[in-house]
Structures are given as C-alpha cells and as structure tokens.
C-alpha cells in the first residue's frame, strides 16, 4: 500500500535530524490503497517541512496525490525534468510553498 510505504520512509527521514528533506516518489499510476489517504499523507509531509515530489512514469495519476508533480512520458519530458527539479528546489528553499 503506497501510503504505508511512504509513511514508513518519512518516519525514518524525520529521525535523521536533517533540516532539509526531499522525497521523490516514482509512480506507475497504479496506486495500491487509498488515493485519498495518500493525498492526505503527502500534504501532511509537505506541511511538516519535507518536500515530496511525485513523478509519474507515463501517467498523470500523480496530479491527484502530489501537490508538486511531474509527468514523464517522452524524451522531451526527460529533458525538462532537471529544470523542474531545480526550480522546485529553489522555490522550496525560498519558502514559496
């Protein structure tokens, strides 16, 4: 179940003591479990100061559960991914979320 796995990793992240935390989740769009529970969890993680990004691999399902998401469907998308990651990280560090 997606939300249980993500919650488990997040709990480990919090114990590391790092001020800045980034989670990148790759998704095939076949969410196991509750999309609602996953969305609530990702929103909570973000509100607690961890940047969580959903990257959809040939799927746009990440739009539902991840406030910050990217859809990777083509070679062109792959070329745009570094800019997305850079821009998102800069915005996060500047407190624009």
C-alpha positions as CSV (number, residue, x, y, z in Angstrom):
1,X,0.0,0.0,0.0
2,X,1.6,3.2,-1.2
3,X,0.7,5.5,1.7
4,X,2.1,3.0,4.3
5,X,5.4,2.6,2.4
6,X,5.8,6.4,2.1
7,X,4.9,7.0,5.7
8,X,7.5,4.4,6.8
9,X,10.2,6.1,4.8
10,X,9.1,9.5,6.1
11,X,9.3,8.4,9.7
12,X,12.9,7.3,9.0
13,X,13.7,10.6,7.4
14,X,12.5,12.5,10.4
15,X,14.8,10.6,12.7
16,X,17.9,11.5,10.7
17,X,17.8,15.0,12.1
18,X,18.4,16.8,8.8
19,X,16.8,20.2,8.4
20,X,16.2,19.8,4.7
21,X,14.5,16.7,3.4
22,X,13.4,15.7,-0.1
23,X,11.4,12.7,-1.1
24,X,11.0,11.8,-4.8
25,X,8.4,9.2,-5.5
26,X,8.3,7.4,-8.8
27,X,4.8,6.2,-9.8
28,X,3.4,4.0,-12.4
29,X,-0.1,5.3,-11.6
30,X,-1.4,2.1,-10.2
31,X,-1.9,3.3,-6.6
32,X,-2.3,0.4,-4.2
33,X,-4.5,1.6,-1.3
34,X,-6.5,4.8,-0.9
35,X,-5.8,7.8,-3.2
36,X,-7.4,10.0,-0.5
37,X,-5.2,8.6,2.2
38,X,-2.1,9.1,0.0
39,X,-3.1,12.7,-0.8
40,X,-3.6,13.5,2.9
41,X,-0.2,11.9,3.8
42,X,1.7,13.8,1.1
43,X,0.0,17.1,2.1
44,X,1.0,16.4,5.7
45,X,4.6,15.6,4.8
46,X,4.8,18.8,2.8
47,X,3.3,20.9,5.7
48,X,5.8,19.4,8.1
49,X,8.7,20.7,6.0
50,X,9.7,17.8,3.7
51,X,9.5,18.5,0.0
52,X,7.8,15.5,-1.6
53,X,7.6,15.2,-5.4
54,X,5.6,12.7,-7.4
55,X,7.0,11.8,-10.8
56,X,4.5,9.9,-12.9
57,X,6.1,7.4,-15.3
58,X,3.8,7.6,-18.4
59,X,0.9,8.5,-16.2
60,X,-0.8,11.7,-14.9
61,X,-2.2,10.0,-11.8
62,X,0.4,11.8,-9.7
63,X,-1.6,15.0,-10.1
64,X,-4.2,13.8,-7.6
65,X,-1.9,12.9,-4.8
66,X,1.2,15.1,-5.1
67,X,1.0,18.9,-5.0
68,X,4.3,19.0,-6.7
69,X,4.4,16.6,-9.6
70,X,6.0,15.9,-13.0
71,X,4.8,13.6,-15.7
72,X,7.5,11.8,-17.6
73,X,6.1,10.5,-20.8
74,X,8.6,11.2,-23.5
75,X,12.2,12.1,-24.3
76,X,11.2,15.8,-24.3
77,X,9.9,15.4,-20.8
78,X,13.1,13.8,-19.7
79,X,15.0,16.9,-21.0
80,X,12.6,19.2,-18.9
81,X,13.0,17.2,-15.7
82,X,16.2,18.8,-14.5
83,X,14.7,22.3,-14.8
84,X,11.6,21.2,-13.0
85,X,13.6,19.8,-10.1
86,X,15.9,22.8,-9.9
87,X,13.0,25.3,-10.0
88,X,11.1,23.3,-7.4
89,X,14.0,23.0,-5.1
90,X,14.8,26.7,-5.3
91,X,11.2,27.7,-4.6
92,X,11.1,25.3,-1.6
93,X,14.3,26.7,-0.2
94,X,12.9,30.3,-0.6
95,X,9.8,29.3,1.3
96,X,7.4,29.8,-1.6
97,X,5.3,26.7,-0.8
